Amino acid sequence: MSGSVYNVLFLCTGNSARSILAEGILNTLGAGRFRAFSAGSQPKGEVHPFALDLLRKMDIDTAFARSKAWDEFAVDGAPNLDFVFTVCDNAAGETCPVWPGQPMTAHWGVPDPAAAEGSEAERRYAFADAYRMLNARISVFASLPLASIDGLALQGNLKEIGTMDDRESIA
């Protein structure tokens, strides 16, 4: 791993909602300890406005937010990644590029709020629900003693985090 600051990439197909939320959450919760990025296999080219609104309401600066392809992180000069997390089932099933740094990976699937239907309030609730799930998982991840935990135990913890809901914690 890269050392005192860990590089984390969150992947989703469109890179317009879940992965953007995760990037903002980790960069806020883990300031100074983590550097989070997000990308998509088929980026939409724009961030969903409900994701931006929600991040702002949570006092997370959105200046970072842009929809981008995962290829940006698989080229010379890209950050060496310590962790790569897929946050949607589609991205988890795709063949990913080879990432610099040989990162640990896990799937942390969250329902797609951008696909939610119904009234505006119902759709915004889907974004808030995705945020809650991601925030819970990222909070547990950020509290792990990464420098002192062995690789096998860490990989197990990462997978377990992906199966928890927003009311659970891991041992």
Phi, psi and chi 1 to 4 in degrees:
 res  aa     phi    psi   chi1   chi2   chi3   chi4
   1 MET       -  160.5  -72.2 -168.2 -140.5      -
   2 SER   -73.2  -13.5   62.8      -      -      -
   3 GLY   119.7 -131.6      -      -      -      -
   4 SER   -71.6  -28.1   61.1      -      -      -
   5 VAL  -114.8  122.4  177.3      -      -      -
   6 TYR   -96.8  131.2  -61.5   97.2      -      -
   7 ASN   -91.9  127.2  -69.2  -37.2      -      -
   8 VAL  -127.1  130.8 -179.9      -      -      -
   9 LEU  -114.5  126.8  178.2   60.7      -      -
  10 PHE  -103.2  127.8  -67.6   98.1      -      -
  11 LEU  -114.3  140.6  -64.5  176.4      -      -
  12 CYS  -148.5  160.5 -162.0      -      -      -
  13 THR   -60.8  -54.2  -55.8      -      -      -
  14 GLY   -90.9  -14.9      -      -      -      -
  15 ASN    47.3   50.2 -170.6 -137.4      -      -
  16 SER  -127.6  -11.6   68.9      -      -      -
  17 ALA  -141.3  -82.5      -      -      -      -
  18 ARG   -57.3  -49.9  -68.5  167.1  -74.1 -173.5
  19 SER   -67.1  -33.2   52.4      -      -      -
  20 ILE   -66.5  -44.9  -64.0  -74.5      -      -
  21 LEU   -58.3  -46.6  -67.0  173.3      -      -
  22 ALA   -61.9  -42.4      -      -      -      -
  23 GLU   -59.4  -46.9  178.8 -178.7    4.5      -
  24 GLY   -64.3  -42.1      -      -      -      -
  25 ILE   -62.6  -51.0  -67.5  166.7      -      -
  26 LEU   -66.8  -39.5 -176.9   56.6      -      -
  27 ASN   -64.1  -25.9  -82.1  -30.0      -      -
  28 THR   -84.0  -51.9  -59.7      -      -      -
  29 LEU   -66.2  -38.0  -75.3  178.8      -      -
  30 GLY  -105.3   24.5      -      -      -      -
  31 ALA   -50.0  126.7      -      -      -      -
  32 GLY    89.8  -21.9      -      -      -      -
  33 ARG  -107.7  -29.7 -172.0  166.0  173.5 -134.4
  34 PHE  -129.0  150.3  -64.0   94.8      -      -
  35 ARG  -125.8  110.4 -170.6  168.6   55.8  173.8
  36 ALA   -98.4  148.4      -      -      -      -
  37 PHE  -135.8  165.8  -53.8   94.8      -      -
  38 SER  -142.6  156.6   67.7      -      -      -
  39 ALA  -162.9  170.3      -      -      -      -
  40 GLY  -137.3  154.6      -      -      -      -
  41 SER   -74.0  -30.4   58.9      -      -      -
  42 GLN  -138.0   70.7  -59.8  168.8   35.4      -
  43 PRO   -59.5  141.9   21.0  -29.5      -      -
  44 LYS   -72.3  -20.8  -61.3 -134.3 -176.5 -105.6
  45 GLY    91.3   -7.7      -      -      -      -
  46 GLU  -150.2  151.5   63.1 -176.1   18.7      -
  47 VAL   -86.4  138.2  177.3      -      -      -
  48 HIS   -61.0  131.8 -163.5  -69.9      -      -
  49 PRO   -60.7  -30.7    9.0  -16.5      -      -
  50 PHE   -67.6  -34.0  -71.4    1.4      -      -
  51 ALA   -65.0  -45.4      -      -      -      -
  52 LEU   -62.5  -44.5  -66.6  172.1      -      -
  53 ASP   -59.5  -45.0  -72.1  -11.9      -      -
  54 LEU   -65.1  -44.7  179.4   57.1      -      -
  55 LEU   -59.5  -43.3  -72.0  170.0      -      -
  56 ARG   -62.0  -41.7  -72.7 -176.0 -163.8  111.0
  57 LYS   -64.3  -26.3  -74.2  178.6 -176.3  166.4
  58 MET   -92.2   13.4  -57.6  -50.8  -71.5      -
  59 ASP    59.8   37.6  -68.8  -35.4      -      -
  60 ILE  -108.2  122.0  -63.4  175.6      -      -
  61 ASP   -61.3  133.2 -177.2   11.0      -      -
  62 THR  -103.0   11.2   60.0      -      -      -
  63 ALA   -59.6  -28.2      -      -      -      -
  64 PHE   -72.0  -23.9   73.5   90.3      -      -
  65 ALA   -72.9  113.6      -      -      -      -
  66 ARG  -152.0  145.6   68.7  179.0  177.8   89.7
  67 SER   -83.8  123.1 -179.5      -      -      -
  68 LYS  -141.7  160.2   58.3 -154.6  156.9  -66.1
  69 ALA   -81.7  148.2      -      -      -      -
  70 TRP   -67.6  -16.4   63.9   11.3      -      -
  71 ASP   -58.8  -27.9  -63.6  -18.4      -      -
  72 GLU   -59.0  -24.0  -74.1 -172.5   28.6      -
  73 PHE  -103.1    8.0  -62.3   92.1      -      -
  74 ALA  -121.2   22.3      -      -      -      -
  75 VAL  -117.2  163.1  -63.0      -      -      -
  76 ASP   -56.6  137.3  -72.6  -21.1      -      -
  77 GLY    91.7  -10.6      -      -      -      -
  78 ALA   -71.0  155.6      -      -      -      -
  79 PRO   -60.5  141.1  -15.4   24.1      -      -
  80 ASN   -71.1  122.1  -78.7  -19.7      -      -
  81 LEU   -90.3  138.4  -59.3  170.1      -      -
  82 ASP   -96.4  -32.7  -62.1  -63.0      -      -
  83 PHE  -141.8  142.1  -59.1   94.3      -      -
  84 VAL  -131.3  123.0  175.2      -      -      -
  85 PHE  -119.3  126.5  -58.6  122.8      -      -
  86 THR   -87.2  135.8   52.0      -      -      -
  87 VAL  -115.4    6.8  -67.3      -      -      -
  88 CYS  -136.8  149.2   75.8      -      -      -
  89 ASP   -65.0  -34.4  -66.7  -22.0      -      -
  90 ASN   -62.7  -47.4  -71.0  -18.1      -      -
  91 ALA   -64.5  -34.0      -      -      -      -
  92 ALA   -64.2  -28.8      -      -      -      -
  93 GLY   -90.1   -4.6      -      -      -      -
  94 GLU   -89.9  155.9  -65.7  176.6  -26.8      -
  95 THR   -80.0  115.4  -58.1      -      -      -
  96 CYS   -84.8  157.9  -65.4      -      -      -
  97 PRO   -64.5  171.2  -16.9   27.4      -      -
  98 VAL   -82.8  123.7  174.9      -      -      -
  99 TRP   -93.0  138.6  -53.5  112.9      -      -
 100 PRO   -61.5  141.9  -12.1   20.0      -      -
 101 GLY    92.1   -2.5      -      -      -      -
 102 GLN    46.5   64.2  -61.0  177.5  -29.4      -
 103 PRO   -71.7  158.5   29.0  -36.4      -      -
 104 MET   -76.0  144.5  -70.3 -166.3  146.2      -
 105 THR  -127.6  154.7   61.8      -      -      -
 106 ALA  -159.2  157.8      -      -      -      -
 107 HIS  -105.0  122.7  176.6   58.3      -      -
 108 TRP  -120.6   59.1  -67.3   -1.5      -      -
 109 GLY   -57.2  135.0      -      -      -      -
 110 VAL  -134.2  137.6  172.7      -      -      -
 111 PRO   -55.2  144.4  -24.4   34.0      -      -
 112 ASP   -77.3  109.8 -175.0    3.1      -      -
 113 PRO   -69.4  -25.2   26.1  -33.2      -      -
 114 ALA   -68.4  -19.3      -      -      -      -
 115 ALA   -92.5   -2.6      -      -      -      -
 116 ALA   -63.7  145.4      -      -      -      -
 117 GLU  -117.5  167.4  -63.5  180.0   -3.7      -
 118 GLY   116.1 -160.7      -      -      -      -
 119 SER   -69.0  168.5   67.9      -      -      -
 120 GLU   -59.6  -40.5 -179.9  176.3  -32.1      -
 121 ALA   -62.0  -40.8      -      -      -      -
 122 GLU   -66.5  -39.6  -69.4  167.9  -36.9      -
 123 ARG   -68.4  -40.5  -66.7 -176.9   -4.3 -109.0
 124 ARG   -65.5  -35.2  -73.9 -173.0 -176.2  -85.8
 125 TYR   -61.7  -38.3  178.7   81.1      -      -
 126 ALA   -61.1  -38.2      -      -      -      -
 127 PHE   -67.3  -42.7  -83.5   83.1      -      -
 128 ALA   -63.5  -38.1      -      -      -      -
 129 ASP   -66.1  -44.5 -162.7   40.2      -      -
 130 ALA   -61.2  -41.7      -      -      -      -
 131 TYR   -60.0  -46.9 -178.2   95.9      -      -
 132 ARG   -59.3  -44.4  -84.2 -169.6  -63.6  -81.5
 133 MET   -63.7  -47.4  -68.6  175.5   71.9      -
 134 LEU   -64.8  -42.2  -70.0  164.5      -      -
 135 ASN   -61.0  -42.3 -170.8   60.9      -      -
 136 ALA   -63.0  -46.7      -      -      -      -
 137 ARG   -66.0  -44.3  -68.3  172.8 -176.8 -176.4
 138 ILE   -67.1  -35.8  -69.0  167.0      -      -
 139 SER   -61.6  -43.5  -65.8      -      -      -
 140 VAL   -65.0  -46.5  170.5      -      -      -
 141 PHE   -57.2  -47.7  168.1   67.0      -      -
 142 ALA   -65.9  -20.2      -      -      -      -
 143 SER   -91.5   -5.8   70.4      -      -      -
 144 LEU   -67.0  142.6  -69.0  172.9      -      -
 145 PRO   -80.2   73.9   29.8  -33.6      -      -
 146 LEU   -57.3  -36.2  -61.8  177.0      -      -
 147 ALA   -72.9  -20.9      -      -      -      -
 148 SER  -114.3    1.5   63.7      -      -      -
 149 ILE  -100.4  138.3 -168.1  168.6      -      -
 150 ASP   -73.7  158.3   73.8   70.8      -      -
 151 GLY   -57.7  -42.1      -      -      -      -
 152 LEU   -66.6  -44.3 -168.9   56.2      -      -
 153 ALA   -64.8  -41.0      -      -      -      -
 154 LEU   -62.2  -45.0  178.4   55.6      -      -
 155 GLN   -60.5  -40.3 -172.9   65.2   56.2      -
 156 GLY   -62.4  -42.9      -      -      -      -
 157 ASN   -62.2  -42.1  -75.9  -22.2      -      -
 158 LEU   -61.9  -42.6  -62.6  177.7      -      -
 159 LYS   -66.6  -40.2  -72.5 -175.9 -180.0 -176.5
 160 GLU   -64.4  -38.4 -168.8  174.0  -17.6      -
 161 ILE   -57.9  -37.9  -70.8  169.4      -      -
 162 GLY   -67.5  -15.2      -      -      -      -
 163 THR  -103.4   -5.8   64.1      -      -      -
 164 MET   -80.3  155.9   65.4 -178.8  -88.8      -
 165 ASP  -101.1 -176.5   67.3   26.2      -      -
 166 ASP   -76.9    5.1   59.5  -10.1      -      -
 167 ARG  -111.6    3.1  -65.9  171.7  -61.0  -81.2
 168 GLU  -108.7  166.5  -64.5  179.2  -60.4      -
 169 SER  -140.0  166.5   61.9      -      -      -
 170 ILE  -106.8  159.2   63.1  169.7      -      -
 171 ALA   -76.9      -      -      -      -      -
